[in-house]
């Protein structure tokens, strides 16, 4: 059975991907840690759109989780035609004030798991000479972000990695795209343990996913959601990187009310 697999599908951007793709008649496999939330969403989508919806409750930051997910989809006889690597989280604060184990766990989920899942499912797509991969990055991928140092670095990796694979796989009829949203109305900030910085204007997850689907249909290597976000990332290329970093740091200190000695 041909399916779309979405990680981090229990809320936010991942949930909206599930809803939009199910509404288009695609069979979906929803992956996240919360089995209860996944099952509720899956039952709703199956009834509303007459599609096959399946769930796999899994913490993808755990060692070996990506291979367990791949093995489970193989066991179920599922052909993953579209992979949406959305699972991830962030943190905010002075780097030395943060829990280093959580920072490393972020790298495992945002980078290591994404790379492994891409590798496993891309191999099958190559054989079929067909497929789609969306890796969720961020506008934070375009510059260093003080007080979000690890998160921004993971998303910079995702953007660079994805754009390289976009070129490697065009000849195989496989579309690989990085989605780069800015601040979005999801539980991202509450999961990071902070309030949304007041200087950031948030988009809805629905707007972000609509942008992603347009970009994927057009074969883009990356797409930035929101015209203000696009203008900002383009403007940052015109000034020295050190200045961009200092401006970002000043904004983050103000928004998070961080005092320095």
For each residue, the residues with C-beta under 8 A, 3 or more apart:
1: 27 52 77 78 79
2: 27 79 81
3: 26 27 28 29 52 54 73 78 79 80 81 82
4: 21 26 27 28 29 80 81 82 83 84
5: 28 29 31 73 78 80 82 83 84 121
6: 9 14 17 18 21 28 29 30 31 84 86
7: 14 31 32 60 84 85 86 87 113 117
8: 11 12 13 14 31 32 86 87 88 136
9: 6 14 15 17 18 28 30 31 32 38 41 86
10: 14 15 30 32 33 34 37 38 41
11: 8 14 15 32 37 186 187
12: 8 15 16 184 186 187 188 205
13: 8 16 17 86 136 181 184 186 205 208 209
14: 6 7 8 9 10 11 17 18 30 32 84 86 87
15: 9 10 11 12 18 19 41 205
16: 12 13 19 20 205 206 208 209
17: 6 9 13 14 20 21 84 86 134 209 212
18: 6 9 14 15 21 22 28 30 41 45
19: 15 16 22 23 45
20: 16 17 23 24 206 209 210 213
21: 4 6 17 18 24 26 28 82
22: 18 19 25 26 28 45 48 49 51 53
23: 19 20 48 49
24: 20 21
25: 22 49 51
26: 3 4 21 22 51 82
27: 1 2 3 4 51 52 53
28: 3 4 5 6 9 18 21 22 42 45 51 52 53 54
29: 3 4 5 6 53 54 55 56 73 78 80
30: 6 9 10 14 18 38 41 42 53 54 55 56
31: 5 6 7 8 9 38 55 56 57 58 60 69 87
32: 7 8 9 10 11 14 37 38 57 58 87
33: 10 57 58 59
34: 10 37 38 57
35: 38 39 55 57
36: 39 40
37: 10 11 32 34 40 41
38: 9 10 30 31 32 34 35 41 42 55 56 57
39: 35 36 42 43 55
40: 36 37 43 44
41: 9 10 15 18 30 37 38 44 45
42: 28 30 38 39 45 46 53 54 55
43: 39 40 46 47 53
44: 40 41 47 48
45: 18 19 22 28 41 42 48 49 51 53
46: 42 43 49 50 51 52 53
47: 43 44 50
48: 22 23 44 45
49: 22 23 25 45 46
50: 46 47
51: 22 25 26 27 28 45 46
52: 1 3 27 28 46
53: 22 27 28 29 30 42 43 45 46
54: 3 28 29 30 42 76 78
55: 29 30 31 35 38 39 42
56: 29 30 31 38 69 72 73
57: 31 32 33 34 35 38
58: 31 32 33 62 65 68 69
59: 33 62 65
60: 7 31 65 66 69 87 109 113 117
61: 65 105 106 108 109 113
62: 58 59 65
63: 108
64: 67 68
65: 58 59 60 61 62 68 69 113
66: 60 69 70 112 113 116 117 120
67: 64 70 71 116 120
68: 58 64 65 71 72
69: 31 56 58 60 65 66 72 73 117
70: 66 67 73 74 117 120 121
71: 67 68 74 75
72: 56 68 69 75 76
73: 3 5 29 56 69 70 76 78 80
74: 70 71 77 78
75: 71 72
76: 54 72 73
77: 1 74
78: 1 3 5 29 54 73 74
79: 1 2 3 124 128
80: 3 4 5 29 73 83 121 124 125 131
81: 2 3 4 125 130 131 132
82: 3 4 5 21 26 131 132 133 134
83: 4 5 80 117 118 121 131 132 133 134
84: 4 5 6 7 14 17 133 134 136
85: 7 113 114 117 118 133 134 135 136
86: 6 7 8 9 13 14 17 134 136
87: 7 8 14 31 32 60 109 113 114
88: 8 106 109 110 114 136 154
89: 106 109 110 188 191 192
90: 106 148 151 188 191 192
91: 98 102 103 106 148 150 151 192 193
92: 147 148 151 189 192 193 194 252 256
93: 97 98 147 194 256 258
94: 97 98 147 258
95: 98 103 147 149 150
96:
97: 93 94
98: 91 93 94 95 102 103 150
99: 102 103
100: 103 104
101: 104 105
102: 91 98 99 105 106
103: 91 95 98 99 100 106 107 150
104: 100 101 107 108
105: 61 101 102 108 109
106: 61 88 89 90 91 102 103 109 110 150 151 154
107: 103 104 110 111 112 150 154
108: 61 63 104 105 111 112 113
109: 60 61 87 88 89 105 106 112 113 114
110: 88 89 106 107 113 114 151 154 155 157 158
111: 107 108 114 115 154 157 158
112: 66 107 108 109 115 116
113: 7 60 61 65 66 85 87 108 109 110 116 117
114: 85 87 88 109 110 111 117 118 135 158 161
115: 111 112 118 119 161
116: 66 67 112 113 119 120
117: 7 60 66 69 70 83 85 113 114 120 121
118: 83 85 114 115 121 122 133 135 161 165
119: 115 116 122 123
120: 66 67 70 116 117 123 124
121: 5 70 80 83 117 118 124 125 131 133
122: 118 119 125 126 131 133 165 169 174 176
123: 119 120 126 127
124: 79 80 120 121 127 128 131
125: 80 81 121 122 128 129 130 131 133 169 172 174
126: 122 123 129 169 172 174
127: 123 124
128: 79 124 125 131
129: 125 126 172 173 174
130: 81 125 173 174
131: 80 81 82 83 121 122 124 125 128 173 174 175
132: 81 82 83 174 175 176 177 216
133: 82 83 84 85 118 121 122 125 162 165 174 175 176 177
134: 17 82 83 84 85 86 177 178 179 212 216
135: 85 114 118 158 161 162 176 177 178 179
136: 8 13 84 85 86 88 158 178 179 181
137: 141 155 158 159 162 178 179 180 222
138: 141 151 152 155 158 180 181 182
139: 142 180 181 182 224 229 232 233
140: 143 145 148 151 152 155 156
141: 137 138 152 155 156 158 159 178 180
142: 139 156 159 180 233 236
143: 140 152 233 236 241 244 245 248
144: 149 152 153 241 244 245 248
145: 140 148 149 151 152 248 252
146: 149 245 248 249 252 253
147: 92 93 94 95 249 252 253 256 258
148: 90 91 92 140 145 151 152 252
149: 95 144 145 146 152 153
150: 91 95 98 103 106 107 153 154
151: 90 91 92 106 110 138 140 145 148 154 155
152: 138 140 141 143 144 145 148 149 155 156
153: 144 149 150 156 157
154: 88 106 107 110 111 150 151 157 158
155: 110 137 138 140 141 151 152 158 159 180
156: 140 141 142 152 153 159 160
157: 110 111 153 154 160 161
158: 110 111 114 135 136 137 138 141 154 155 161 162 178
159: 137 141 142 155 156 162 163 178 180 222
160: 156 157 163 164
161: 114 115 118 135 157 158 164 165
162: 133 135 137 158 159 165 166 176 177 178 221 222
163: 159 160 166 167 178 221 222
164: 160 161 167 168
165: 118 122 133 161 162 168 169 176
166: 162 163 169 170 175 176 177 221 222
167: 163 164 170 221
168: 164 165
169: 122 125 126 165 166 172 174 175 176
170: 166 167 174 219
171:
172: 125 126 129 169
173: 129 130 131
174: 122 125 126 129 130 131 132 133 169 170
175: 131 132 133 166 169 216 219
176: 122 132 133 135 162 165 166 169 221
177: 132 133 134 135 162 166 212 215 216 220 221 222 223
178: 134 135 136 137 141 158 159 162 163 221 222 223
179: 134 135 136 137 208 211 212 215 222 223 225
180: 137 138 139 141 142 155 159 222 223 224 225 229 233
181: 13 136 138 139 184 203 208 211 224 225 226 229
182: 138 139 200 201 202 203 224 225 226 228 229 232
183: 196 197 200 201 202 203
184: 12 13 181 188 202 203 204 205 208 225
185: 202 203 204 205
186: 11 12 13 205
187: 11 12 190 191
188: 12 89 90 184 191 192
189: 92 192 194 195 196
190: 187 193
191: 89 90 187 188
192: 89 90 91 92 188 189
193: 91 92 190
194: 92 93 189 256
195: 189
196: 183 189 200 202
197: 183 200 251 252 255 256
198: 255
199: 251 254 255
200: 182 183 196 197 255
201: 182 183 228
202: 182 183 184 185 196
203: 181 182 183 184 185 207 208 225 226
204: 184 185 207 208
205: 12 13 15 16 184 185 186 208 209
206: 16 20 209 210
207: 203 204 210 211 225 226
208: 13 16 179 181 184 203 204 205 211 212 225 226
209: 13 16 17 20 205 206 212 213
210: 20 206 207 213 214
211: 179 181 207 208 214 215 223 225 226
212: 17 134 177 179 208 209 215 216 223 225
213: 20 209 210 216 217
214: 210 211 217 218 223
215: 177 179 211 212 218 220 222 223
216: 132 134 175 177 212 213 219 220
217: 213 214
218: 214 215
219: 170 175 216
220: 177 215 216 223
221: 162 163 166 167 176 177 178
222: 137 159 162 163 166 177 178 179 180 215
223: 177 178 179 180 211 212 214 215 220
224: 139 180 181 182 229 230 233
225: 179 180 181 182 184 203 207 208 211 212 229
226: 181 182 203 207 208 211 229 230
227: 230 231
228: 182 201 231 232
229: 139 180 181 182 224 225 226 232 233
230: 224 226 227 233 234
231: 227 228 234 235
232: 139 182 228 229 235 236
233: 139 142 143 180 224 229 230 236 237
234: 230 231 237 238
235: 231 232 238 239
236: 142 143 232 233 239 244
237: 233 234
238: 234 235
239: 235 236 243 244
240: 243 244
241: 143 144 244 245
242: 245 246
243: 239 240 246 247
244: 143 144 236 239 240 241 247 248
245: 143 144 146 241 242 248 249
246: 242 243 249 250
247: 243 244 250 251
248: 143 144 145 146 244 245 251 252
249: 146 147 245 246 252 253
250: 246 247 253 254
251: 197 199 247 248 254 255
252: 92 145 146 147 148 197 248 249 255 256 258
253: 146 147 249 250 256 257 258 259 260
254: 199 250 251 257
255: 197 198 199 200 251 252
256: 92 93 147 194 197 252 253
257: 253 254
258: 93 94 147 252 253
259: 253
260: 253
261:
